[in-house]
Structures are given as structure tokens and as C-alpha cells.
Amino acid sequence: MTLPAVVTTQNMRESDAHTIASGVSSAELMYRAALGIFNAVRFVGRVAIVCGSGNNGGDGYALACVLLENGITPTIFRVNEKFSKDGLFYYRTAMSKGAEEGSLRVPAPFTGYDIVVDCLLGTGFAGEVRGEMRDAIELINACPAYIISADINSGVNGDTGAAALAVNSDLTVSIGSFKAGMFLRDAPYYIGSMRNADIGIQLLRQEYYLMDWEQLHMFEGYNAVVISEEEFIARFSHGDEPLDIPDEAARLSNELGKTVVVKSQHAAVAADMQFLYFCADYII
């Protein structure tokens, strides 16, 4: 049985570029991402799509097109006037097909919406959200609608899971493959549930694997080292450089000749001297 892949953001970027170079256009991949989000949940009622300036925002504009093709008229909210190339194409297409446009500058802009889709920041984001992005995230988190995050919760680092502030989602739809950061540090506390949408990206490297949360107990026996993520970070971090939890777990596993399990309340990393696995109780 082939286990689903978990990847670093660099592998995802390079694999995305390789797939495009092999003949699948970036616009086609963006449309497939939109279809993946659309098929992950039943869209009903009023739908708001909150878009950033990069390709994550482009996924949102493509989703608006898919919704319109299926009889749903979404409202697009933009944080600024910038677009990626493909994002601009889908934005213009969505507007020409009848999408509405809302403003984030009015009080409680998502009042009356049943679903809000977070398409602000992608997996390449690192650092702390500021300015208009921070304002948009806070507005999303304050509304009572069902929240969907496209690819990753905006504000979460796709490799480390670190987040000073991020979107609290009811559902996160990962695009292509799960990213390592979705299981680490702060990420599990922002993700309500998560599933992946395979859009046909050919992975260049098989890095990590996804296992069922229910199988974690198999790795915790047989003289394994089981340690909380908090303690692991405290013991193995050096200086101000952020700890690479997967690599450090793999190093320790090989050094000790034992399986090492690093776990939080909702997610875990397991290194067994040969492979490294991720799991979480919010995968559906």
C-alpha cells in the first residue's frame, strides 16, 4: 500500500514547476486546485472568497469561476490591487461571469455569509502577518461563518507550522500534497479538519509519509522514545535558529537506534530509522 506523501514547501514548488515544464499549464493547475476545494465541501448559501495578491489568491479567483459554473454567485474580497498573472486571468473571468465584489473596509464585512474561503497567503509564507493581511485574518476569525482555508491556513509557515496569528479554519484543503508544517508547532491549533486535493503534480522527491492517527500507538511501543513536541523543542533547539523537528527526529532515531515519536495534543511525527511519518487527528 502506498501511503500519501507529506512534503516540504521547496519540494512542492520544484515539483509544481516540473509539472508545468512537462506540459500542464500553471493556469490549469490553478483551476484544478479550485475544483479540489469545490469538491471538498458542499457549498451552500452565501459564499465570500478573501484573496491575497499571490497564487493562493489566484486559487480563490479560480474557485469563484467554478462556483459560478455551478450556479453559485460568490463575493470576492481583495486585500489589495495586486494579482499574480494567472490570478488576474481568473479574476477578470469571474467578474465577467457575474461575481460580486465586497469591501474589507466596512464594519463586519462577512455578516450574512455562510461560507468564507481564506485565500490570502500560501505555503511559502514565513514570519508574522502585518497590516492589511493581519486585519483580514482578524476579520475572518471574528465572523461566525464556516471557514475554509485554501492549501494552508493563512499565517502558518508551511515547513515549521509556526504562526503568531493565522486563520482558524473549520476545513483546510491542502493542494497537491500535505505540507510538513501542517502537523507542527502552532498549525494543529488553527486547523479544524483537513483533507488533500490531488491535482496531478508529479513529486520530484518522496520525503515523508502520512499515516493514520489510529496507527500511532504502533510506533509508541517497542522501546520507542516518545516525547512531547514542547519538550523536544526545548531540549534540541540551539540559539535563535528554529528547530527542524522532522530532521532532528530522524537524526535522533538513527543515533539511538530507536523509533522516536514527537507528539502534540493533535499531531505527531514518527521517525523509525528508515522513514519519517506524520499523522494528525484532524485529517478526514
N, C-alpha and C positions, 0 to 999 in steps of 0.2 A: 504494500500500500504506500502510495506517495503522499507524504504529508505536505500541507500548504506551506508556502515559503514566508519567511519574515526577512526583511532586507534593511540595509542602511539606505539613507537618502541618496548617497553617492551612487550606489549600485542602481537605484531606481532611476536616477537622472541619466546615467550612462545607458541603461537598458532601454529607456524611453527613446533616447537619441538613436540607438542602434535599430530599434523597431522602425523609427521614421526613415532612417537611411536604407532600410530593407524594402521600403515601398509603401508604408502606411503613413499617410499624411498626419501632421500634428492636429489639424482640424478634425480629421476622422477620429483620432484618439480622444479628443475633447468631446466629441459627440457621443462616443461610446461611454465615456465617463458619465455624461449626463443621463444616458439610458440606464446605466448601472444604478445611479441614485434614484431615478424614477421607478425602477423595478424593485427597489429595496423596501419601499413603503407605499401604502395606499394613500395617494394624495386626494384629500377632500377639503371642501371649504375654501377659505381664502388663503392664498399662499404668498408669502413675501420671500424674496431672494435678495440677500445682502451681499454685495460684491465688492471685492478689492480690485486692485489695478493689475494683478498678475494673472497667471493661467488658472489659479483657483477661482478668481472672479470669472474667467472665461468659461469654466465649467458651469458656473451659475447662469451665465447668459445662454449657454447651450441647453441647460435644463429648462430655461424659460421657453425656448423653442420647442422642446419635447412636450412640455405641458400644454402649449398652445395647440400642438398637433393632436393632443388628446382631449381637447375641449375645455381646458382649464386656463383661465387668464390670470397670470401671476403679476405681482407688482415688484418691480426692480428698485432696489435702493442702492445707490452708489456712494462710496465714501469719498471719491474724488473724480476728477475728469480723465484720469489716465486709463489706458487699456493695453493689453497685450495685442499682438497682431490678430490672432485667432479670436480673442475676446471681442475685439471691435467688430469683427465679421458677425459673430453671433449676437452681439448687442443690437447691431443695425437690423439683423434679420428678425430678431424678437420684436423690436419696436415696429417694424413694418408689418408684422403679423398681428399686432394689436396688444402687445404687452403694455401694462401701465407703468408709470414711474412715480415713486414716492420720494419724500424728503426726510433725511435723518435729522433735520434741524427743527422739526416741530416737536412739541412735547409728546412723549409716549407714542412714537411713530408706528409701533406694531399693535396698537389697540385694535381689536376686532379681527386679527389674523389667527387662523387655526394652526398654520404651519409656518415656521420661519426657517429658512435654509441659510446656514452660515457658509459663505464662500469668500471669506475675507483674506485669509492667509494660508499658504500651503505648507508642505512638509519641510521646505527649506528655511522656514523662519527660525531665527535664533535671537535671544535677547529678551527684552521687555517691551511690550506694546506701549505705545505712547500716542498722544494727540488724537486725531480723528479715529484711528483704529481702536484705541482704548475706549473712546466714547461709544463707538459702535458695538463693541463687545459688551460693555456695561448695559447698553440699551437692550441687547438680545437677552442677556441674563436676567434682566428685570421684567421681561414680558412672560405671560402665562402660556404662550403657545407651545406646541410640540416643536422641539428644536432638532434639526438635522444638520450635522457638520459634514461638509464635503471633503473627503480624503482624510482630514485630520481636524481636530478642534483648533480653531484659530487661536494662536498664542502659545501652543505646545510645540516644543522642539522635537522634530521628527526622529532624531537619533537618541537624545538623552531623556526625553519626557519632561524636561524642566519647564515650568511655567509660573511666572509671577501672577499673571491673570490670563484666563482663557475662557472660551465659550463652554458653558455647561450644556452638553447635548443630551437629548433623550436617545438619539441614534447617531452614530458616526459611520459613514460609508467609506471605507478605505478603498482607494483606487489602485488597481494593478496588483499590489501585494501589501500585506500588513507591514508597517514600519516598526523598527525596534522600539522607538521612543513611545509608541502607543501602549507599552507594557511597563514603563519605567517611571520612577520618581513621582511627579505630580499627575501624570496623564490618567491613571486609573480613577482619580477622584473627579475628573471632568467628564468622563465617558459613561453614559448610562448603559448603553449597549452598543455593540459594534459588529459589523459584517464587512466582508470584502467583495468588491466587484471586479471580476477578472475582465480586462478589456483587451486582452491579446498582446500584452507587452512581453517580449521574449527576454527573460532574465539572462544576463551575462554570467552571473555567478550565483551559486546556491550557497547562501551564507548561514541562515538559521532556519529552524523549523517550528511550526505551530503544532502543539499537542492539546488535547482536551484537558480542561481543568480537572476533570474527574480522574485523570491518569496521574496527576502529580504525586499522589501517595506512593506510586510505584518507584519514583525517584528518591523519595524521602527515606526509604528503608535501606537495608544492606550497608549499614555503617556509613551512610552519606553524611556530609556536613550540611546542616540546614541552619540558615542564618537569616535574620530579618534584613530587609534592604537598608533600613536605617542604621543598624549596627555594621553592616557590610561597608557602607559609605564611610562611617566614622573610623573604621579600622584600616581601610585601604586607600583612602584619599590622601594625596600628598600636595601640600601647598594650595594654591588657588586654582589649579587646573582641574576641571570637572572630571570625575572618575568615569571611565568607560566600563560600566558594570558588566556587560557581556564578555568583553575581552579579559577583564580581571577575574571573572568567574571561571573562564576557560583556563587561564594561566594557573589559578589555584588548584583546579581539578587535576591538571597534569602534574603539578608539583606534589600534591598529596597522594595521587593515585586513587582518588575517590570521586564519587559524584558530589557536586556542590549545587545546592539549591538556595537561591537568593529570592526571598518572597516578601511581598507586602500583603495587605489585607485582601486585595482583589486580583493580584497578578504575581507571576513568578518567572524566574529564569533558572533553567536547569542545565548544567554542564556535566557531561558524562565521559570526559577524556577523549571523546571522538566527535561528538556533535553537541550543538547547543540549541536548546528548545525554549520557546516562550509559551506561556498559557495565561489565561485570564478568565474570571467567572462572568465577564460581560460579553464574551463572544457568542453570537447567535447564528 
